[in-house]
Amino acid sequence: MEMEERGEQDRESDWRDCERAQLQFPSTSTADKGKQPQQDEPVQYELPWCALTLPRLGREGVFAKGRLLLRSTAPLTRSSLLPRPSLPTSPPLYPSTTPFLRAQHRPKTLDDIVGNTETIERLKVIARDGNCPHIIISLVERWVRTQGAPGIGKTTSILALARALLGDKNYKEGVLELNASDERGIDVVRNRIKTFAQKKVTLPLGRHKLIILDEADSMTTGAQQALRRTMELYSNTTRFALACNQSNKIIEPIQSRCAILRYARLSDKELLKRLKEICEIEKVPHNEQGLTALIFTSEGDMRQAINNLQSTFSGFGFVGADEVFKVCDQPHPVRVQQLVSACVKGDVDKAMDGLGELWGQGYAAVDVVSTLFRVVKGMEQLSEYVRLEFIREIGFTHMRILEGVATVVQLGGLIARLCRLSMKPELFKLPGKDGVQL
């Protein structure tokens, strides 16, 4: 505290010195001594540390240790200096008045949720009948073996179901929401969950309290065993809804007591529909290429798509393809497609130049390989054989990069192998009578 007070006192003292300081103009000779400069003549000031604004130049600067630090190379004039009591901050290029879009446009009802139609219909039946079992919402099995699928509506669906069952009036008293990845120990089950299950709440006839555990697959085995016992004891008054990426990490006793609902990733059409709705509501200027870029970078994640939309609009004031890829810092798929086309034609020099351009822009090897895979997978003009061979080589390179060999040499070897697939085998035979294959 003493250091903070001393710092504030020093800052106030410097500012008072700055206000009282007499602006001394340098002179090079005795004849010029006492001569004042013209109104717009560049001058030098020896002032203590203080903040300045330059309204004429449209720039801001700071005096530090007797030097004026500016972003502009324009001359400093006497009439352009005005003292300010605080350090200046540069405003954003396009200040956005748009609120946090992801929270504002989060669906509140089951009808507003995009995608996974069959699962949502089952939840609507549960909400209509009022007979809610214990629920586990997880991913379709083919996504469990990959990186997971965030932003597809698992938690949002449970929250919407809770509102449909209890209503807004009883939602606060009848729902307990926990993130199991943060509170994953057995103490949480013994204290917070058990206390809430024992609490008496007045609800409509046939309704139950609801405990929502997000990312339940992060809970320890001991916590899950304690949760199983709690589910048995308070099943007459409390229901549990568990959202997770991998249902196989939930112990079998809990799985046997729950209805398991599977979710899949959102399709491009579903993402495009919701992004267009948000752009129309918020009046965000955009084009079709920009929305396509948002879909490409989000990889089926609605949360990521909305975040990228707001970041692009806040930074540039317009949502276009180039702006989106600058914000997301991913290799542009058009340039990657040009690189793949050069490999298909066997043009090694052009392909290596394209790789050097991507590497020179600072992209990581894993980002380049991931974008290569997604671009090749979507290039329908390639024959099936060529596409399969390209994906095979890209997969092996991705594996080596994840093992730690993430160098430009590794990427160069991938480009060489892709170009070789498009060349005639005769080109790789040594000269001779029989010819030896390289």
C-alpha positions in Angstrom: 0.0 0.0 0.0 2.8 2.4 0.8 4.4 1.8 -2.5 1.1 2.4 -4.3 0.5 5.7 -2.4 4.1 6.8 -3.1 3.6 6.1 -6.8 0.4 8.1 -6.9 2.1 11.0 -5.0 5.1 10.9 -7.5 2.7 11.0 -10.4 0.7 13.9 -9.0 4.0 15.8 -8.2 5.2 15.2 -11.8 1.9 16.5 -13.2 2.1 19.7 -11.0 5.6 20.2 -12.2 4.4 19.8 -15.7 1.7 22.4 -15.3 4.1 24.9 -13.6 7.0 24.3 -16.1 8.0 27.2 -18.3 8.5 26.2 -21.9 12.1 27.0 -22.7 13.0 27.3 -26.3 16.6 26.5 -27.3 18.7 29.1 -29.0 21.9 28.6 -30.9 23.5 32.1 -30.5 23.4 35.1 -28.2 21.7 37.1 -30.9 18.8 34.7 -30.8 18.6 34.6 -27.0 15.2 35.6 -25.8 13.7 35.3 -29.2 10.4 33.4 -29.2 9.6 31.0 -32.1 6.7 31.5 -34.5 3.3 29.9 -33.8 3.9 26.8 -36.0 7.7 26.6 -35.7 9.0 23.2 -34.5 10.4 23.5 -30.9 11.9 21.2 -28.3 10.7 21.1 -24.7 12.4 19.9 -21.6 9.6 18.9 -19.4 9.2 16.3 -16.5 7.3 13.2 -17.2 3.7 14.0 -18.4 1.1 13.1 -20.9 0.4 15.1 -24.0 -2.2 15.2 -26.8 -1.6 16.6 -30.2 -5.0 17.6 -31.6 -3.6 19.3 -34.7 -1.5 16.2 -35.7 -4.2 13.8 -34.7 -1.6 11.8 -32.6 -0.8 11.2 -29.0 2.5 11.2 -27.2 4.2 10.8 -23.9 7.2 12.6 -22.3 9.5 10.1 -20.7 12.9 11.1 -19.3 13.0 14.3 -21.2 12.0 12.8 -24.6 8.8 13.1 -26.5 7.7 9.7 -27.8 5.4 10.0 -30.8 4.0 7.7 -33.4 4.0 10.5 -36.0 7.1 11.9 -37.8 5.3 15.2 -38.3 7.0 18.3 -36.7 6.0 19.2 -33.2 4.7 22.8 -32.8 4.1 25.0 -29.8 0.4 25.4 -30.5 -0.2 21.6 -30.7 0.7 20.8 -27.1 -2.0 20.5 -24.4 -1.3 18.8 -21.1 -3.5 16.0 -19.9 -3.7 14.4 -16.4 -3.6 10.8 -17.6 -1.8 8.6 -20.1 -3.6 8.5 -23.4 -5.0 5.4 -24.9 -5.6 4.9 -28.6 -9.2 4.2 -29.5 -9.9 1.1 -31.7 -10.0 1.7 -35.4 -13.7 0.7 -35.6 -15.2 1.0 -32.1 -18.0 -1.6 -31.9 -21.2 -0.8 -30.1 -22.3 -4.4 -30.5 -22.7 -6.3 -27.2 -21.3 -9.7 -26.6 -23.0 -11.6 -29.3 -22.5 -15.2 -28.1 -24.3 -14.5 -24.8 -27.0 -12.3 -26.4 -27.9 -14.8 -29.1 -27.7 -17.9 -27.0 -30.9 -19.9 -27.5 -33.3 -19.7 -24.6 -35.8 -22.3 -25.9 -35.6 -25.7 -27.5 -37.1 -24.3 -30.7 -34.2 -21.8 -31.1 -31.5 -24.5 -31.1 -29.9 -25.2 -34.4 -29.0 -28.8 -35.5 -29.5 -32.3 -34.0 -33.2 -32.2 -34.8 -34.0 -35.8 -33.6 -32.4 -35.3 -30.2 -34.1 -31.9 -29.8 -37.5 -33.5 -30.6 -36.9 -36.0 -27.8 -36.2 -33.2 -25.4 -39.4 -31.5 -26.5 -41.4 -34.6 -25.6 -39.8 -34.7 -22.2 -40.6 -31.0 -21.6 -44.2 -31.5 -22.8 -44.8 -34.6 -20.6 -42.9 -33.3 -17.6 -41.4 -36.7 -16.9 -37.7 -36.0 -17.0 -35.3 -38.9 -16.4 -31.6 -38.6 -15.6 -29.9 -37.5 -18.8 -26.4 -37.8 -20.3 -25.8 -35.7 -23.4 -22.7 -36.8 -25.2 -21.2 -36.9 -28.7 -21.9 -39.4 -31.5 -19.3 -42.2 -31.3 -17.4 -41.1 -34.4 -16.7 -37.7 -32.9 -15.6 -39.2 -29.5 -12.5 -40.7 -31.2 -11.5 -37.2 -32.5 -10.9 -33.9 -30.8 -14.4 -33.6 -29.5 -17.1 -31.2 -30.7 -17.5 -28.0 -28.6 -20.1 -25.4 -29.4 -22.8 -27.8 -30.7 -25.5 -27.0 -28.1 -25.1 -29.7 -25.4 -25.2 -27.3 -22.4 -27.6 -25.0 -24.1 -30.1 -27.8 -24.7 -30.1 -28.8 -21.0 -30.6 -25.2 -19.9 -33.5 -24.8 -22.4 -35.0 -28.0 -21.1 -34.7 -26.7 -17.5 -36.6 -23.5 -18.4 -39.2 -25.5 -20.3 -39.8 -27.8 -17.3 -39.7 -25.3 -14.4 -40.3 -21.9 -16.1 -38.5 -18.7 -15.5 -40.1 -18.2 -12.1 -38.8 -21.4 -10.6 -35.5 -21.7 -12.6 -33.3 -19.9 -10.1 -34.5 -22.0 -7.1 -34.9 -25.3 -8.8 -31.7 -25.5 -10.9 -28.1 -26.0 -9.8 -25.5 -25.6 -12.6 -21.9 -26.7 -12.0 -18.9 -27.1 -14.3 -17.3 -30.4 -13.3 -14.0 -29.5 -14.9 -13.5 -26.8 -12.2 -15.3 -28.6 -9.3 -14.4 -32.2 -10.0 -13.6 -33.5 -6.5 -15.6 -35.6 -4.1 -16.1 -32.7 -1.8 -18.4 -31.0 -4.3 -20.7 -34.0 -4.4 -20.7 -34.3 -0.6 -21.3 -30.6 0.0 -22.9 -28.5 -2.8 -24.7 -31.3 -4.7 -26.0 -33.1 -1.6 -27.0 -29.8 0.1 -29.0 -28.8 -3.0 -30.7 -32.2 -3.3 -31.8 -32.0 0.3 -33.2 -28.5 0.0 -37.0 -28.2 -0.2 -38.3 -26.2 -3.1 -41.9 -25.6 -4.1 -42.3 -26.6 -7.7 -45.3 -27.4 -10.0 -46.9 -30.8 -9.6 -44.8 -33.6 -11.1 -41.7 -31.4 -11.6 -38.2 -32.1 -10.0 -35.2 -30.1 -9.1 -32.5 -30.3 -11.8 -28.7 -30.5 -11.2 -26.7 -29.8 -14.4 -23.1 -31.0 -14.5 -21.2 -29.6 -17.5 -18.1 -31.5 -18.6 -19.0 -34.4 -16.3 -16.4 -36.7 -17.9 -13.7 -34.6 -16.0 -15.0 -35.8 -12.6 -12.8 -38.2 -10.7 -13.9 -41.8 -10.2 -14.4 -41.2 -6.5 -16.6 -38.2 -7.2 -18.7 -40.3 -9.6 -19.1 -43.1 -7.1 -20.4 -40.6 -4.6 -22.7 -39.0 -7.2 -24.2 -42.5 -7.9 -25.3 -42.9 -4.3 -26.7 -39.3 -4.3 -28.7 -40.1 -7.4 -30.2 -43.1 -5.7 -31.2 -41.4 -2.5 -32.8 -38.3 -3.9 -34.3 -39.6 -7.2 -37.8 -38.7 -6.0 -37.1 -35.0 -5.8 -34.0 -34.4 -8.0 -32.9 -35.2 -11.5 -29.4 -35.0 -12.9 -28.3 -33.9 -16.4 -24.7 -34.5 -17.4 -23.1 -33.0 -20.5 -19.8 -34.5 -21.6 -17.7 -35.2 -24.7 -16.9 -38.8 -23.9 -19.6 -40.9 -22.3 -17.3 -43.8 -21.8 -15.5 -41.9 -19.1 -18.7 -41.9 -17.0 -18.8 -45.0 -14.8 -21.3 -47.8 -15.8 -23.5 -47.4 -12.7 -24.3 -43.8 -13.7 -24.8 -44.7 -17.3 -27.3 -47.4 -16.5 -29.4 -44.8 -14.6 -29.5 -42.2 -17.3 -31.0 -41.8 -20.8 -28.1 -41.1 -23.2 -28.7 -38.6 -25.9 -26.1 -38.3 -28.8 -25.1 -35.0 -30.5 -23.3 -34.5 -33.7 -21.4 -31.6 -35.2 -23.4 -28.9 -36.9 -23.5 -28.8 -40.7 -22.3 -25.9 -42.8 -25.9 -25.1 -43.7 -27.0 -24.9 -40.1 -24.0 -22.6 -39.2 -24.7 -20.4 -42.3 -28.4 -20.0 -41.3 -27.6 -18.8 -37.8 -24.8 -16.5 -38.9 -27.1 -14.8 -41.4 -29.7 -14.3 -38.7 -27.2 -12.7 -36.4 -25.9 -10.4 -39.1 -29.4 -9.3 -40.0 -30.3 -8.6 -36.4 -27.1 -6.7 -35.6 -26.8 -5.1 -39.0 -23.3 -6.4 -39.6 -22.0 -5.6 -43.1 -20.7 -8.8 -44.7 -20.5 -10.9 -47.9 -20.9 -14.5 -48.7 -17.2 -15.1 -48.8 -16.9 -13.8 -45.3 -19.6 -16.1 -43.9 -18.0 -19.1 -45.8 -14.6 -18.2 -44.1 -16.3 -18.1 -40.7 -17.7 -21.6 -41.3 -14.3 -22.9 -42.5 -12.5 -21.6 -39.4 -15.1 -22.7 -36.9 -15.1 -26.4 -37.9 -18.7 -27.0 -36.8 -18.4 -24.9 -33.6 -21.2 -22.4 -33.4 -19.6 -20.7 -30.4 -16.3 -20.2 -32.2 -18.2 -18.9 -35.3 -20.0 -16.3 -33.4 -16.9 -15.2 -31.6 -15.0 -14.9 -34.9 -17.9 -12.9 -36.3 -17.8 -10.3 -33.5 -14.0 -10.1 -33.5 -13.9 -9.5 -37.3 -16.6 -6.9 -37.1 -15.0 -5.1 -34.1 -11.6 -5.1 -35.8 -12.4 -4.2 -39.4 -16.1 -3.0 -39.5 -16.8 -5.5 -42.3 -16.9 -9.3 -42.4 -15.0 -10.5 -45.5 -12.9 -13.6 -46.2 -9.5 -11.8 -45.9 -10.6 -10.0 -42.7 -11.8 -13.3 -41.1 -8.5 -15.1 -41.8 -6.5 -12.2 -40.5 -8.4 -12.3 -37.2 -8.3 -16.1 -36.9 -4.7 -16.2 -38.0 -5.1 -19.3 -40.2 -3.6 -20.0 -43.7 -5.9 -18.7 -46.4 -7.5 -21.8 -48.1 -7.3 -20.1 -51.5 -3.5 -20.0 -51.2 -3.4 -23.5 -49.9 -5.5 -24.6 -52.8 -3.1 -23.0 -55.2 -0.3 -24.9 -53.6 -2.2 -28.2 -54.0 -2.9 -27.4 -57.6 0.8 -26.9 -58.2 1.4 -30.3 -56.6 -1.2 -31.9 -58.9 0.6 -30.4 -61.9 4.0 -31.5 -60.7 5.2 -27.9 -60.5 7.7 -28.3 -57.6 9.1 -24.8 -57.8 5.7 -23.1 -57.6 4.6 -25.4 -54.8 7.7 -24.7 -52.8 7.3 -21.0 -53.3 3.8 -21.3 -51.9 5.0 -23.2 -48.9 7.8 -20.6 -48.3 5.2 -17.8 -48.4 3.0 -19.5 -45.8 6.0 -20.3 -43.6 7.3 -16.8 -44.0 4.0 -15.4 -42.7 4.6 -17.3 -39.4 2.1 -20.1 -39.6 2.9 -23.2 -37.5 3.5 -26.5 -39.3 0.4 -28.1 -37.7 -1.8 -25.2 -39.0 -0.5 -25.6 -42.5 -1.0 -29.4 -42.5 -4.5 -29.1 -41.0 -5.5 -26.6 -43.6 -4.0 -28.8 -46.4 -6.1 -31.8 -45.2 -9.3 -29.8 -45.2 -8.7 -28.2 -48.6 -7.7 -31.5 -50.2 -10.8 -33.2 -48.7 -13.0 -30.6 -50.3 -11.4 -30.5 -53.8 -13.9 -32.4 -55.8 -12.0 -31.7 -59.1 -9.3 -34.2 -58.0 -9.8 -37.8 -58.9 -10.6 -40.2 -56.0 -7.2 -42.0 -56.3 -5.2 -38.7 -56.2 -7.3 -37.4 -53.3 -6.8 -40.6 -51.3 -3.0 -40.6 -51.9 -2.7 -37.0 -50.9 -4.7 -37.5 -47.7 -2.5 -40.5 -46.9 0.7 -38.5 -47.2 -0.8 -35.5 -45.3 -1.8 -37.9 -42.5 1.7 -39.4 -42.1 3.2 -35.9 -42.0 0.6 -34.7 -39.4 1.6 -37.7 -37.2 5.3 -36.8 -37.5 4.6 -33.1 -36.7 2.6 -34.1 -33.6 5.6 -36.3 -32.5 7.7 -33.1 -32.4 9.3 -32.8 -35.9 7.5 -29.5 -36.8 10.0 -28.0 -39.2 9.9 -26.5 -42.7 12.0 -29.5 -43.9 9.1 -31.8 -42.9 6.7 -29.7 -44.9 9.0 -29.6 -47.8 9.2 -33.4 -47.8 5.4 -33.5 -47.9 5.3 -31.2 -50.9 7.9 -33.3 -52.7 6.0 -36.5 -52.1 2.7 -34.9 -53.3 4.4 -33.7 -56.5 5.9 -37.1 -57.1 2.5 -38.7 -57.0 1.6 -36.6 -60.1 4.7 -37.3 -62.1 5.4 -40.3 -64.4 7.3 -43.2 -62.9 9.8 -43.0 -65.8 11.1 -39.7 -64.5 12.5 -41.5 -61.4 14.5 -44.2 -63.2 18.3 -44.0 -63.4 19.8 -43.9 -66.9 20.9 -47.4 -68.0 19.9 -50.5 -69.9 17.3 -51.7 -67.4 16.8 -48.5 -65.4 16.6 -48.6 -61.6 13.6 -47.1 -59.9 14.6 -44.4 -57.4 
